[in-house]
Amino acid sequence: MVKNLTEGKPLKLLFLFAMPMILGNLFQQLYNMVDSMVVGKFVGEDALAAVGSSFPVVFLAVAIASGLSMGCTVVISQLYGAGQIQVMKTTIFTALILLGVIGLGIMGIGELIASPLLKILGTDPDIMNDSLSYLRIYFGGAIFLFLYNTLNGIYNALGDSNTPLRFLMVSALTNIGLDLLFVIRFDMGVAGVAWATLIAQGMCAVISFVVLMKRLKRMESEEECQGIKPKLFERSAAARIARVGIPSMLQQSMVSLSMMMMQGLVNSYGKVFVAGYTAATKIDTLAMLPNMNFSNAMSSYTAQNIGADKPERVTAGYRASMLMVLIFSLIITGVIFLFGPNLLGLFLNAGAEGSAMGYGMSYMKTVSMFYVLMGFLFVGNGLLRGTGDMKAFMISSMSNLFVRVFIAYLLAHFIGSSAIWWSIPIGWGVGSSVSFLRIKSEKWKDKSLVR
């Protein structure tokens, strides 16, 4: 259901809007979670390390798709808030065509660069073949990845976070079933979990597209546009999307590149360390979901209210989001400290210090203490992105990433492998300070894309 975010109490609106997004992303993360759990338990630690070593490259494709789709979300949200329904429909069609074509291009490029990238990352020869097999199959479904991210962003732009949740629940359950079938019954190994992800993601993208087209037909355009069909593609719409999408894509790509640089450092400590790090980052990714989705909710909320020329509601929403971040971060940190070994046990067998389990616990206990800083960074950047203040958004994001990589490599000479996880909260602290100062300046209020 399409929902107007420009009316009502910000705290209640943002909470109810973000919760389905959190649950939806939880199911989406099950794609990689179940992949890792199945190969770790039924194939072995080498197979788990193979999936983990390929993850930074997979994340690069996801980064490009999600970054560009965020451009669609912000522009469509502002148009919807401004009541420009006909232009909004044209922008939606333009976004789907644009991202679909880019997805096809990534399919071809991914097949060519998969092997060189894994070699650059220093992937262990023992797991190279499995890593390459996983990557090539994953890139084969890149068009579904791009279309799904675009469609999900469009639904969120319209204030609807419930419909994507339903699709993702079905898709995740399908992925789980196919994982078990392909790996346990058909003995397909790492390739089996890659095929399961591709099929489930493709199904989700197709169903989302069909439902969206039916919904757009029922949405009435402005009175002066009645009877006029919206254009399928318009260069001005593509330019608006690019204004937000390209910086978002670059930011997400830099996240991926920083992960690749970190993976190179991780790989240098051996495959036992890689397995522990991989398992910990799976849990870490789940733990980040609430704050990531408060950020996405803040972007859509901000964009609709900027389009409706209600900047005072944006400020109120920012305060509400910061409160939710604080509460959820403290709860999740408590869960990590209480149940960390049980969570890692989903991927790894028990072990002492120096084992994969030992490395994973050290990572989780260090990073989880600072989740609140990560939440402040994400929500602040969500506001800046929603207004179209992309210069400030990029400065905040890049500060976080560059500081993280620099600190990791610098401290590794003094404290060894633990530098990898201590660098993360330091980066969050620097990035969140930059976004907070920009928001306090209130210069973002003049950055509308649709006025």
C-alpha positions in Angstrom: 0.0 0.0 0.0 1.3 3.5 -1.0 1.8 5.6 2.2 2.2 9.3 2.6 5.1 10.1 5.1 4.5 13.8 5.2 1.7 13.6 7.8 1.6 12.0 11.3 4.0 11.6 14.2 7.6 11.0 12.9 8.6 8.4 15.6 5.5 6.2 14.9 5.7 6.6 11.2 9.4 5.8 11.0 9.2 2.9 13.3 6.3 1.3 11.5 7.9 2.0 8.1 11.3 0.7 9.1 10.2 -2.6 10.8 9.0 -4.4 7.6 12.2 -3.2 6.0 14.3 -4.7 8.8 12.4 -8.0 8.5 12.7 -7.9 4.7 16.4 -7.4 4.9 16.6 -10.1 7.5 15.1 -12.5 5.0 17.4 -11.1 2.2 20.4 -11.8 4.4 19.3 -15.4 4.7 20.5 -15.8 1.1 24.1 -15.5 2.2 23.6 -16.8 5.7 22.1 -20.1 4.6 24.7 -20.4 1.8 27.4 -20.2 4.5 25.6 -22.4 7.0 25.0 -25.1 4.5 28.5 -25.2 3.0 30.1 -24.8 6.4 28.2 -27.7 8.0 27.7 -30.1 5.0 30.8 -29.4 2.8 33.5 -28.1 5.2 35.5 -25.1 6.4 37.3 -24.7 3.0 34.0 -24.3 1.3 32.9 -21.7 3.8 36.2 -19.9 3.3 35.5 -20.0 -0.5 32.2 -18.3 -0.1 33.7 -15.8 2.3 36.6 -15.0 -0.1 34.2 -14.3 -2.9 31.9 -12.1 -0.8 33.8 -8.7 -1.4 33.4 -9.2 -5.1 29.7 -10.2 -4.7 29.3 -7.1 -2.6 30.7 -4.9 -5.4 27.9 -6.0 -7.7 25.4 -5.4 -4.9 26.9 -2.0 -4.1 26.5 -0.8 -7.7 22.9 -2.1 -7.8 21.8 -0.7 -4.4 23.7 2.6 -5.0 21.9 3.3 -8.3 18.6 2.2 -6.9 18.9 4.6 -4.1 19.0 7.4 -6.7 15.6 6.1 -7.9 14.2 6.0 -4.3 15.2 9.5 -3.5 13.9 11.1 -6.7 10.7 9.1 -6.7 10.0 9.9 -3.0 10.5 13.6 -3.7 8.2 13.5 -6.7 5.5 11.6 -4.7 5.8 14.1 -1.9 5.4 17.0 -4.3 2.4 15.4 -5.9 4.0 15.1 -9.4 2.5 11.6 -10.1 2.9 11.7 -13.9 6.5 12.6 -13.8 7.0 10.0 -11.1 5.6 7.3 -13.3 8.0 8.3 -16.1 10.9 8.2 -13.6 9.9 4.7 -12.5 9.9 3.4 -16.1 13.1 5.1 -16.8 14.7 3.6 -13.7 13.7 0.1 -14.6 15.0 0.3 -18.1 18.2 2.0 -17.0 19.0 -0.4 -14.2 18.0 -3.4 -16.3 20.5 -2.5 -19.0 23.3 -1.9 -16.5 22.5 -5.3 -14.9 23.0 -7.0 -18.3 26.3 -5.3 -18.7 27.5 -6.4 -15.2 26.6 -10.0 -16.2 29.2 -9.9 -19.0 31.8 -7.9 -17.1 31.5 -10.1 -14.0 32.3 -13.2 -15.9 35.5 -11.6 -17.2 36.8 -10.1 -14.0 35.9 -12.8 -11.5 39.2 -14.7 -11.8 41.6 -11.7 -11.8 39.8 -10.1 -8.8 40.1 -13.3 -6.7 43.8 -13.5 -7.6 44.3 -9.8 -6.6 42.7 -10.6 -3.2 45.2 -13.3 -2.6 42.6 -16.1 -2.4 44.1 -19.4 -1.1 44.8 -21.8 -4.0 42.9 -24.5 -2.1 39.6 -22.6 -2.3 40.2 -20.8 -5.7 38.1 -23.1 -7.8 35.1 -23.1 -5.5 35.3 -19.3 -5.1 35.4 -18.8 -8.9 32.5 -21.2 -9.5 30.4 -19.3 -6.9 31.2 -15.9 -8.4 30.5 -16.9 -12.1 27.1 -18.3 -11.3 26.3 -15.2 -9.1 27.2 -12.8 -11.8 25.0 -14.8 -14.2 22.0 -13.5 -12.3 23.1 -9.9 -12.1 20.1 -8.6 -14.0 17.8 -10.0 -11.4 19.9 -8.4 -8.7 19.6 -5.0 -10.3 15.9 -5.2 -11.0 15.1 -6.5 -7.6 17.0 -3.6 -5.9 15.4 -1.0 -8.1 11.9 -2.4 -7.5 12.5 -2.6 -3.8 13.6 1.0 -3.8 10.5 2.1 -5.7 8.2 0.4 -3.2 10.0 2.1 -0.3 9.8 5.5 -2.2 6.1 5.1 -2.2 6.0 4.5 1.5 5.3 0.8 1.1 7.7 -1.5 3.0 5.2 -4.3 3.5 5.0 -5.6 -0.1 8.7 -6.2 -0.5 8.7 -8.0 2.8 6.1 -10.5 1.5 8.2 -11.1 -1.6 11.4 -11.6 0.3 9.8 -14.1 2.7 8.8 -16.3 -0.2 12.1 -15.8 -1.9 14.2 -16.6 1.2 12.2 -19.8 2.0 12.7 -20.9 -1.7 16.4 -20.2 -1.3 16.7 -22.3 1.8 14.8 -25.2 0.2 17.0 -25.1 -2.9 20.2 -24.9 -0.9 19.4 -28.0 1.0 18.2 -29.8 -2.2 21.2 -28.9 -4.3 23.9 -29.4 -1.7 22.7 -32.3 0.4 20.6 -34.3 -2.2 22.5 -33.4 -5.4 25.9 -32.9 -3.9 26.6 -29.7 -5.9 28.8 -28.1 -3.3 29.4 -24.3 -3.5 27.9 -24.2 -7.0 24.6 -25.4 -5.5 24.2 -22.5 -3.1 25.0 -20.1 -5.9 22.3 -21.6 -8.2 19.8 -21.5 -5.3 20.5 -17.7 -4.8 20.1 -17.0 -8.5 16.8 -18.8 -8.9 15.3 -17.3 -5.7 16.4 -13.8 -6.6 15.1 -14.1 -10.1 11.7 -15.2 -8.9 11.4 -12.3 -6.4 12.3 -9.8 -9.1 9.7 -11.0 -11.6 6.9 -11.1 -9.1 7.8 -7.6 -7.8 7.7 -6.2 -11.3 4.3 -7.6 -12.1 2.7 -6.3 -8.9 4.3 -2.8 -9.4 2.9 -2.5 -12.9 -0.6 -3.3 -11.8 -0.3 -0.8 -8.9 0.9 2.0 -11.2 -2.1 1.5 -13.5 -4.4 2.2 -10.6 -2.6 5.4 -9.5 -4.2 8.5 -11.0 -2.0 11.2 -12.4 -2.7 15.0 -11.9 -5.9 16.2 -13.5 -4.1 18.0 -16.3 -2.4 14.8 -17.2 -5.5 12.6 -17.4 -5.6 10.5 -20.5 -1.9 11.1 -21.3 0.4 8.0 -21.1 3.6 8.6 -19.1 6.8 8.2 -21.2 8.8 5.0 -20.9 12.1 6.8 -20.9 13.2 10.4 -20.4 16.7 11.8 -20.3 15.8 14.4 -17.6 14.5 11.6 -15.3 17.7 9.6 -15.9 19.7 12.7 -15.1 17.9 13.2 -11.8 18.4 9.6 -10.9 22.1 9.9 -11.7 22.5 13.0 -9.5 21.8 10.9 -6.4 22.5 7.4 -7.8 26.0 7.9 -9.1 27.4 9.3 -5.8 25.5 6.5 -3.9 26.9 3.9 -6.3 30.4 5.3 -5.8 30.0 5.3 -2.1 28.8 1.7 -2.1 31.5 0.7 -4.5 34.1 2.3 -2.2 32.6 0.2 0.6 33.2 -2.8 -1.6 36.7 -1.8 -2.5 37.6 -1.2 1.1 36.2 -4.6 1.9 38.4 -6.1 -0.8 41.4 -4.3 0.7 40.4 -5.6 4.1 39.9 -9.1 2.6 43.5 -9.0 1.3 44.7 -8.3 4.8 42.4 -11.0 6.2 43.6 -13.6 3.7 47.2 -12.9 4.8 46.4 -14.5 8.1 45.5 -17.9 6.6 42.3 -19.9 5.9 41.5 -20.6 9.5 41.4 -16.9 10.2 39.4 -16.3 7.0 36.7 -18.9 8.1 36.4 -17.2 11.6 36.2 -13.7 10.0 33.7 -14.9 7.5 31.4 -16.4 10.1 31.6 -13.3 12.3 30.8 -10.9 9.5 27.7 -12.9 8.7 26.4 -12.3 12.2 27.7 -8.7 12.1 25.7 -8.1 8.9 22.5 -9.2 10.6 23.3 -7.1 13.6 23.6 -4.0 11.4 20.2 -4.5 9.8 18.1 -2.3 12.1 20.4 0.7 11.8 20.8 0.2 8.0 17.0 0.2 7.6 16.5 3.1 9.9 18.8 4.9 7.5 16.8 3.8 4.4 13.6 4.7 6.1 15.1 8.1 7.0 16.0 8.6 3.3 12.5 8.0 2.0 10.9 9.9 4.9 13.3 12.9 4.3 12.7 12.8 0.5 8.9 12.9 0.7 9.0 15.7 3.2 11.6 17.7 1.2 9.4 17.3 -1.9 6.4 18.5 0.2 8.5 21.5 1.4 8.3 20.4 5.1 11.9 20.5 6.4 10.8 20.9 10.0 9.4 17.3 9.8 12.8 16.1 8.6 14.5 17.5 11.8 11.9 15.8 14.0 12.3 12.6 12.1 16.1 12.7 12.6 15.7 13.0 16.3 13.3 10.1 16.4 15.6 7.9 14.3 18.6 8.7 16.6 16.5 7.5 19.6 15.6 4.2 17.8 19.2 3.7 16.9 20.3 4.1 20.5 17.8 1.6 21.8 18.2 -1.1 19.2 22.0 -0.8 19.3 22.1 -1.5 23.0 19.8 -4.4 22.7 21.8 -6.0 19.9 25.1 -5.5 21.7 23.6 -7.3 24.7 22.5 -10.2 22.5 26.0 -10.5 21.0 27.7 -10.7 24.4 25.2 -13.2 25.7 24.8 -15.5 22.8 27.8 -14.9 20.5 29.2 -18.5 20.7 25.8 -19.9 20.0 25.4 -17.7 16.9 28.9 -18.5 15.6 28.1 -22.2 16.2 25.7 -22.0 13.3 28.7 -21.8 11.0 31.7 -23.2 13.0 32.6 -26.0 15.3 33.7 -25.0 18.9 37.3 -24.1 19.3 39.8 -22.3 21.6 41.7 -19.1 21.0 43.5 -19.4 17.7 40.7 -21.4 16.1 38.2 -20.0 13.7 35.7 -19.7 16.6 38.2 -17.8 18.7 38.9 -15.3 15.9 35.2 -14.8 15.2 34.4 -14.1 18.9 37.2 -11.6 19.2 35.8 -9.7 16.2 32.2 -9.7 17.4 32.8 -8.6 20.9 35.0 -5.7 19.8 32.8 -4.3 17.0 29.4 -4.8 18.8 30.3 -2.4 21.6 30.2 0.4 19.0 27.0 -0.3 17.0 25.5 3.0 18.2 28.2 4.9 16.4 27.4 3.0 13.2 23.7 3.8 13.7 24.5 7.6 14.1 26.5 7.4 10.9 23.8 5.6 8.9 20.9 7.8 10.0 22.8 11.0 9.4 23.8 9.8 5.9 20.2 8.7 5.2 19.0 12.2 5.9 21.7 13.8 3.7 21.0 11.4 0.8 17.2 12.0 1.1 17.6 15.7 0.6 20.0 15.3 -2.3 22.9 16.8 -0.4 25.3 14.3 -2.0 28.5 16.2 -1.5 28.2 16.0 2.2 27.0 12.4 2.0 30.1 11.4 0.1 32.5 13.2 2.4 31.0 11.5 5.5 31.0 8.1 3.8 34.5 8.4 2.4 35.9 9.6 5.7 34.6 6.4 7.3 36.0 4.1 4.7 39.4 5.7 4.2 40.0 5.9 7.9 39.0 2.3 8.4 41.4 0.9 5.8 44.3 3.2 6.8 43.9 2.3 10.5 43.6 -1.5 9.8 46.9 -1.6 7.8 48.7 0.7 10.2 47.7 -1.1 13.4 48.3 -4.5 11.9 52.0 -3.9 12.3 51.6 -3.3 16.1 48.7 -5.4 17.3 48.3 -8.0 14.6 45.0 -9.3 13.3 42.8 -7.6 15.9 43.6 -4.3 14.0 41.0 -5.4 11.5 38.1 -5.1 13.9 39.4 -2.1 15.9 39.6 -0.1 12.7 35.8 -0.4 12.1 34.5 1.7 15.1 37.2 4.3 14.5 35.9 4.8 11.0 32.3 5.0 12.2 33.2 7.7 14.7 34.9 9.9 12.1 32.1 9.5 9.5 29.3 10.1 12.0 31.0 13.3 13.2 31.1 14.7 9.7 27.4 14.0 9.0 26.3 15.4 12.3 28.1 18.7 11.8 26.5 19.0 8.3 23.0 18.4 9.6 23.5 20.9 12.4 24.5 23.5 9.8 21.0 23.1 8.1 22.5 23.7 4.7 20.8 20.5 3.5 17.4 22.3 3.5 18.1 23.9 0.1 19.0 20.7 -1.8 15.6 19.6 -3.3 15.7 17.8 -6.6 12.2 18.6 -7.7 11.5 22.3 -7.0 
